[in-house]
Amino acid sequence: MKRFVTFEGIDGSGKTTIINEVFDELIDKNYSVIVTREPTDSWVGKCVQECIATHTDPIVTSFTFISDRIIHGKEILNWLKKYDIVLCDRYAESTYAYQGAQLQDSIDNPIKWLMELSKNRFPIPDITFLFEIQPKIAMKRIQDREELIPFEKVAFLEKVAKNYQKLIDDKRFNCIDATESVEDITKHCLDVILSDK
């Protein structure tokens, strides 16, 4: 069984919908489960949200994301002592993909730079589901949101999607066609999480 599970993908990929479905199914199967997300609701997480909303310098934003994750990582380790499974909506790969796209004109190999800053500072997931979808389709899904954040633009999401593709050579990644039905994706995630393989 996979105990620490992260859900990644561009905005509009449907990962938040699926994580809630997976949570409900696991509870029905009598597993003890907690759902968390990044940025967190901590004071550092609120700083992250402020950085995003005010278009703060990408380097400053990157440091706040990583700081939030270091604190979050300690919470996750504690939760893993109390719960069977921890489900997390966004984690390190979101920073590598999103901030990597923001920093590409100011830092050489920004993903490598971000990974070096993060190295050995928080727990590694047992499995990471990557929800793959064309940015134009994803944008149609979220176009009715009251206020789109700066990251939610097609051109930017295309860069983010390319960055995610650079990360999936790690064996813990499980790529999902995010245009499939909620039922099929939920079943797939459950099968992978509860598998002994």
SVG drawing of the C-alpha trace seen along z (x, -y; Angstrom):
<svg xmlns="http://www.w3.org/2000/svg" viewBox="-18 -43 41 50">
<polyline fill="none" stroke="black" stroke-width="0.4" points="0.0,0.0 1.2,-3.5 1.0,-5.7 2.1,-9.1 0.4,-10.0 0.7,-13.3 -1.5,-14.5 0.1,-16.8 -1.0,-18.6 -1.7,-22.0 -4.7,-24.0 -7.9,-22.6 -6.5,-19.0 -9.1,-17.7 -6.7,-16.4 -8.6,-18.1 -11.9,-16.5 -10.2,-13.1 -8.3,-13.5 -11.7,-14.1 -13.2,-11.1 -10.3,-8.9 -10.5,-10.1 -14.2,-9.2 -13.6,-5.7 -10.7,-5.0 -12.9,-6.1 -15.6,-3.8 -13.0,-1.0 -12.2,-1.8 -8.8,-3.3 -7.8,-6.3 -6.9,-9.0 -6.0,-12.7 -6.1,-15.2 -3.7,-18.1 -2.6,-20.6 0.0,-23.2 0.3,-26.0 -0.8,-25.2 -3.1,-27.2 -0.1,-28.0 1.3,-31.5 4.0,-30.6 1.4,-29.2 -0.5,-32.5 2.8,-34.3 2.9,-32.0 -0.6,-33.0 0.2,-36.7 3.3,-36.3 1.2,-34.8 -1.6,-37.4 0.9,-40.4 3.2,-39.1 6.2,-39.0 9.6,-38.4 9.7,-34.7 12.8,-34.0 11.1,-35.2 8.0,-33.2 10.1,-30.1 11.7,-30.5 8.3,-30.9 7.0,-27.7 10.0,-25.7 9.8,-27.1 6.1,-26.2 6.9,-22.7 9.7,-22.2 7.1,-22.9 4.5,-20.8 6.9,-17.9 7.2,-17.7 3.5,-17.6 3.2,-14.9 5.7,-12.7 3.6,-13.1 0.4,-12.3 2.0,-9.1 2.4,-7.9 -1.3,-8.4 -3.0,-7.7 -2.9,-4.8 -2.7,-7.2 -1.8,-10.9 -3.2,-12.4 -1.6,-15.7 -2.9,-18.1 0.3,-19.6 3.7,-19.0 7.4,-19.6 6.8,-18.9 4.4,-21.9 7.2,-24.1 9.6,-22.6 7.1,-22.9 5.5,-26.3 8.4,-28.2 10.7,-26.6 8.6,-28.2 8.6,-31.6 12.4,-31.5 13.4,-30.3 14.5,-33.7 16.5,-34.6 18.2,-31.4 20.1,-28.8 18.4,-25.4 15.8,-26.6 14.4,-23.1 17.8,-21.9 18.3,-25.0 15.0,-24.4 15.8,-20.8 19.1,-21.6 17.4,-24.0 14.9,-21.3 17.2,-18.3 16.7,-16.2 14.4,-18.8 11.1,-16.9 9.6,-13.4 9.4,-11.8 6.0,-10.5 5.5,-6.8 3.6,-7.6 2.9,-10.8 -0.1,-10.9 0.5,-13.3 -2.7,-14.4 -1.9,-15.1 -4.2,-17.4 -3.8,-19.9 -3.6,-23.5 -6.4,-24.8 -8.7,-22.1 -7.8,-22.7 -8.4,-26.5 -11.9,-25.8 -12.6,-23.9 -11.6,-26.8 -12.7,-29.8 -15.7,-30.4 -13.7,-30.8 -14.4,-34.2 -10.8,-35.2 -8.0,-33.5 -4.6,-33.7 -1.6,-34.8 -0.5,-31.1 -3.8,-30.3 -3.0,-31.4 -2.6,-29.1 0.9,-30.2 2.2,-29.8 0.4,-26.5 2.1,-25.2 5.5,-25.9 4.4,-24.2 3.2,-21.1 6.5,-20.8 8.3,-21.1 6.2,-18.3 7.3,-16.1 10.9,-16.7 10.2,-15.2 8.4,-12.0 11.4,-9.8 11.3,-9.0 9.6,-5.6 7.2,-6.9 5.3,-8.9 2.0,-7.5 0.7,-9.4 -3.0,-9.8 -5.1,-10.9 -7.1,-13.6 -9.8,-13.6 -11.0,-10.2 -14.1,-9.9 -13.9,-10.7 -15.0,-7.1 -12.2,-5.6 -9.5,-7.8 -10.7,-7.3 -10.7,-3.5 -7.2,-3.6 -5.8,-5.8 -7.3,-3.5 -5.9,-0.4 -2.4,-1.9 -2.6,-3.2 -3.8,0.2 -1.5,2.3 1.4,4.2 3.6,3.5"/>
</svg>
